[in-house]
Every structure is written in structure tokens, then in C-alpha cells.
């Protein structure tokens, strides 16, 4: 098997993530341009200001309070500083030092599933939550691989990055909706516009929310690959993470009943859905294992 450098994996996934995010930005700019060209300038400006205002409020709320909402929604409880969690505490602290970030707060979720997630708008106020199933079923090196993955999400500012992507996706959806409504209820002035331009605008408004949503899922999968490679950089032991993923395939049932709005934060998808292949926020576990074992 051809060996893969984790440095190459990190660079590749960062590059792919930025490319996909740039594609969403391009769709957004094209949509705004067409709105300005087709609709009356005064209406397009109002629509744009209104959309930006809504997105700003949503982004600010998510940025400032999102971690608290997520921890409450998953029923995560602060860890007790006792002997039962000594290895977990030491692992988080050691890998945080290796990554050059402050030690995150640690939380526990009561669940037989093997899973974990990281949240927080910056390394200075980050948190990591792990399930009781993870502590029960994984060995020390496997726990270190998973924690290294979550520490890497914090180090790589993945939460902030994905929030910005979500803002662009949300703005595309809002603008598309406003544009379609204005075309339905509008009058007069748009009839003087180019028929071809109107058709392009309508097509873009109809398909762009779906396209950017799929691209958002693709970016999420790229960031998972990135966190896997970054975990190997921290632990220098890809087998630990690969072995943890194998156990997850055997044990997890996908029954954590986590909201789809936050499922992308988890180490593996906490829910099972018939549309997972199309709308999956995580790469196939088999593919993650294959890449890890080729490092």
C-alpha cells in the first residue's frame, strides 16, 4: 500500500475546503449580481440589507452562545475531577499542550454510543464532550486518537470556519427566496430586462440553495479528514484512531437522537438516515480507516 504523509493530507484537505468555500462565495456573488441586474435597484438594495441583517443576527447569536446551546441540547455534563476520569483529563491536557492551545473544558454525555464533539468559538473558550460509551469501549490509545481529532478541530478553527460557511449558505437561501418572491409579485420594470437574464436568475435562485447545501456537506467531510490527519500529527499513532473507528462500526447503532443542526459536530454521525450518502456530514468510516492505515 502506498504510504500517505499526514502533512500532505492536512495540506490537501485545507486546500479543498477553501476551494469549496470559494465556490459557495462565487454562487452568492452571482446571485446578488443577478438580483441587482433584474430587479429595480431600490428593491434589490432593501432585499440585500434585510438579508445581511438577518444573517448578522443569526451569526452573532451562534458565535456568542452556540456552544452553550449545543452542550445543553446534548445534555452534556461537566466532568468530575476524580480518579474515574483521570486518563481522559490527562489525555486532553497532554494533547492540548502538544497542539499549543489552552486545555478545553471537558463534558460527559450519558450514551452507550461511542462518540465525541468539540465546540466553542475559539481555543480560549472551547469544550470537548465525550460519551460514556467511548470511555467504556475504547482503549487508551484509541481514546487518544479520538481526543486528538477533537483537539484538532479546535486548533484548526473548524467551528468558526463552518459557521462562516453556514452564514454564506444561509444568505444564499434567503436571497433566493426573496428573489423568487419578488419575481412572483413584481411588475413592470423587470419586463424590460433581458429574458435570458431572467431565466438564468430564476434557475440560479431555484438550484443554488440545494447546490450550496451539498457543498457545505462536502466541506464538512473535508474538515473531518483534516482533523483525522491532524490527530495523527499530534499522537504520531494512526492505528489508535483507525482502531477506534473500527469499534464504532461494530458497536454504534446511530440512535443518539441528536438534532441534524448539530450532528456535523460529532466525531461520527450520531444518527442514521436513509439519505446519509447524499447528505452525509461525515466521510465513510471505511474510507477514514483506509487513509489512516496508509499514513
C-alpha positions in Angstrom: 0.0 0.0 0.0 1.3 3.4 -0.9 2.2 5.5 2.1 0.5 8.9 2.6 2.1 11.7 4.6 -0.2 13.3 7.2 1.3 16.6 6.3 0.2 16.1 2.7 -3.3 15.1 3.9 -3.5 18.2 6.0 -2.5 20.5 3.2 -4.8 18.7 0.7 -7.9 19.0 2.9 -7.3 22.6 3.8 -6.9 23.4 0.1 -10.1 21.5 -0.8 -12.0 23.2 2.0 -11.0 26.6 0.8 -11.9 25.8 -2.8 -15.3 24.6 -1.8 -15.9 27.6 0.4 -14.8 29.9 -2.5 -17.4 28.1 -4.7 -20.2 29.0 -2.3 -18.9 32.6 -2.2 -19.0 32.7 -6.0 -22.6 31.4 -6.1 -23.5 34.1 -3.5 -21.9 36.9 -5.5 -23.5 35.7 -8.8 -26.9 35.6 -7.1 -26.5 39.1 -5.7 -25.3 40.4 -9.1 -28.3 38.9 -10.9 -30.8 40.3 -8.4 -29.3 43.8 -9.0 -29.5 43.4 -12.7 -33.0 42.0 -12.9 -34.9 43.8 -10.2 -35.4 47.5 -9.5 -32.3 48.9 -7.7 -34.3 50.2 -4.7 -35.8 46.7 -4.1 -32.6 44.8 -4.5 -30.9 47.0 -2.0 -33.6 46.6 0.5 -33.6 42.8 0.0 -29.8 42.7 0.4 -29.7 44.9 3.5 -32.6 42.8 5.1 -30.8 39.5 4.3 -27.5 40.7 5.7 -29.2 42.0 8.8 -30.9 38.6 9.5 -27.7 36.7 8.8 -25.7 39.0 11.1 -28.1 38.4 13.9 -28.0 34.7 13.4 -24.2 34.6 13.1 -23.7 36.7 16.2 -26.0 34.6 18.3 -24.4 31.4 17.0 -20.9 32.7 17.5 -21.5 34.0 21.1 -23.9 31.4 22.5 -23.8 28.4 20.2 -21.5 26.3 22.4 -23.8 26.7 25.4 -26.9 25.8 23.3 -25.1 22.7 21.9 -23.9 21.5 25.3 -27.4 21.9 26.7 -29.1 20.3 23.7 -26.9 17.2 24.1 -27.4 17.0 27.8 -23.6 17.2 28.4 -22.5 17.5 32.0 -19.2 18.9 33.3 -16.7 16.2 34.2 -15.9 15.3 37.8 -12.3 15.7 38.6 -11.9 12.2 40.1 -9.9 9.0 39.5 -12.5 7.6 37.1 -11.7 10.2 34.6 -8.0 10.7 35.3 -6.8 9.3 32.0 -9.3 11.4 30.0 -8.3 14.5 31.8 -4.6 13.8 31.3 -5.1 13.0 27.6 -7.0 16.2 27.0 -4.3 18.2 28.8 -1.4 16.5 27.1 -2.8 16.8 23.6 -3.8 20.4 24.2 -0.2 21.2 25.1 1.0 19.3 22.0 -1.4 21.4 19.9 -0.4 24.6 21.6 -3.9 25.5 22.8 -5.4 26.0 26.2 -7.0 22.9 27.8 -10.7 22.8 26.8 -13.5 22.2 29.4 -14.5 18.5 29.5 -18.0 17.2 29.4 -19.7 13.8 29.6 -22.8 12.6 27.7 -24.6 9.5 29.0 -24.9 7.3 26.0 -23.8 3.7 25.1 -22.7 5.0 21.7 -19.0 5.8 21.0 -18.9 9.5 20.1 -17.5 12.9 21.0 -17.6 16.5 19.8 -15.8 19.8 20.2 -17.5 23.2 20.4 -16.6 26.8 21.1 -15.8 29.9 19.1 -12.1 29.9 19.8 -9.4 27.8 21.5 -9.7 30.0 24.6 -13.3 29.1 25.3 -13.5 25.6 23.8 -15.2 22.5 25.2 -14.9 18.8 24.4 -17.7 16.3 25.2 -17.3 12.5 25.1 -19.9 9.8 25.7 -19.8 7.2 28.5 -19.8 4.6 25.7 -16.5 6.0 24.4 -14.8 5.6 27.8 -16.3 2.2 28.3 -15.4 0.6 25.0 -12.1 2.3 23.8 -8.6 1.5 24.9 -6.2 4.3 25.9 -4.5 4.7 22.5 -8.0 4.7 20.8 -9.3 7.4 23.2 -6.1 9.5 22.5 -6.9 9.2 18.7 -10.4 10.5 19.1 -9.4 13.3 21.6 -6.6 14.2 19.2 -9.3 14.5 16.4 -11.4 16.9 18.5 -8.4 18.9 19.7 -7.5 19.3 16.0 -11.0 20.7 15.3 -10.3 23.4 17.9 -6.8 24.1 16.8 -7.8 24.3 13.1 -10.7 26.7 14.0 -13.1 24.3 12.2 -16.1 25.5 14.2 -15.5 29.1 13.2 -14.8 28.1 9.6 -18.0 26.0 9.4 -20.0 28.9 11.0 -18.9 31.2 8.2 -19.8 28.6 5.6 -23.2 28.2 7.2 -23.7 32.0 7.1 -23.0 32.1 3.3 -25.3 29.1 2.7 -28.0 30.8 4.8 -27.6 34.0 2.9 -27.9 32.2 -0.5 -31.1 30.6 0.7 -32.6 33.9 2.0 -31.6 35.8 -1.2 -33.0 33.0 -3.4 -36.3 33.1 -1.5 -36.6 36.8 -1.7 -35.7 36.9 -5.4 -38.3 34.2 -6.3 -41.0 36.1 -4.3 -40.1 39.4 -5.9 -40.3 37.7 -9.4 -43.7 36.3 -8.5 -45.2 39.5 -7.1 -43.1 42.1 -9.0 -44.3 44.1 -12.0 -43.4 46.5 -14.8 -39.7 47.1 -14.6 -38.5 43.5 -14.7 -40.3 43.1 -18.0 -37.8 45.4 -19.7 -34.9 43.2 -18.6 -33.3 40.6 -20.7 -35.4 37.4 -20.9 -32.2 35.3 -20.9 -31.0 37.1 -17.7 -34.3 36.4 -16.0 -34.2 32.7 -16.9 -30.6 32.4 -15.6 -31.6 34.3 -12.4 -34.6 32.0 -11.8 -32.6 28.8 -12.4 -29.8 30.1 -10.1 -32.4 31.0 -7.4 -34.0 27.6 -7.6 -31.0 25.4 -7.6 -28.3 27.4 -5.7 -29.7 26.6 -2.2 -29.5 22.9 -3.0 -26.1 23.2 -4.5 -24.5 25.2 -1.7 -26.1 22.9 0.9 -24.4 19.9 -0.8 -21.1 21.8 -1.0 -21.5 22.6 2.7 -21.7 18.9 3.5 -18.7 18.3 1.3 -16.7 20.9 3.2 -17.7 19.2 6.5 -16.4 15.9 5.2 -13.1 17.6 4.2 -12.7 19.1 7.7 -13.2 15.6 9.2 -10.4 14.2 7.0 -8.3 17.2 8.1 -9.0 16.5 11.8 -8.1 12.8 11.3 -4.7 13.8 9.8 -4.1 16.5 12.4 -4.8 13.9 15.1 -2.1 11.7 13.7 0.2 14.7 13.7 -0.4 15.0 17.5 -0.4 11.4 18.5 2.0 10.0 15.9 -0.1 6.8 16.0 -2.7 6.5 13.3 -3.6 3.0 14.4 -5.2 4.3 17.6 -7.8 6.4 15.6 -8.3 3.7 13.0 -9.0 1.1 15.7 -11.5 3.4 17.4 -13.4 3.8 14.1 -13.5 0.0 13.6 -15.1 -0.4 17.0 -17.6 2.4 16.2 -18.6 0.4 13.1 -19.3 -2.7 15.3 -20.9 -1.0 18.3 -22.7 2.2 17.3 -26.4 2.0 16.3 -26.8 5.6 15.3 -29.5 6.2 17.9 -28.3 9.3 19.8 -31.3 11.3 18.6 -29.2 14.4 18.0 -30.6 17.3 16.0 -29.4 17.4 12.4 -28.4 21.0 13.0 -25.5 19.9 15.3 -24.9 16.4 14.1 -21.9 17.5 12.0 -20.0 18.5 15.1 -19.7 14.8 16.3 -16.8 12.5 15.7 -19.1 10.2 13.7 -22.6 10.8 12.6 -24.8 10.2 15.7 -27.9 9.5 13.7 -28.7 7.0 10.9 -30.7 8.2 7.9 -31.5 6.7 4.5 -30.2 9.9 2.9 -26.8 9.7 4.6 -24.9 9.0 1.4 -26.2 12.2 -0.3 -26.4 14.5 2.7 -23.6 12.9 4.9 -21.7 15.4 7.0 -19.0 12.8 7.7 -16.9 10.7 5.3 -17.5 6.9 5.1 -15.8 5.3 8.1 -14.2 2.7 5.8 -12.5 5.5 3.8 -11.3 7.2 7.0 -9.8 3.9 8.2 -8.1 3.2 4.8 -6.4 6.6 4.8 -5.3 6.4 8.4 -3.7 3.0 7.8 -1.9 4.3 4.8 -0.1 7.0 6.8 
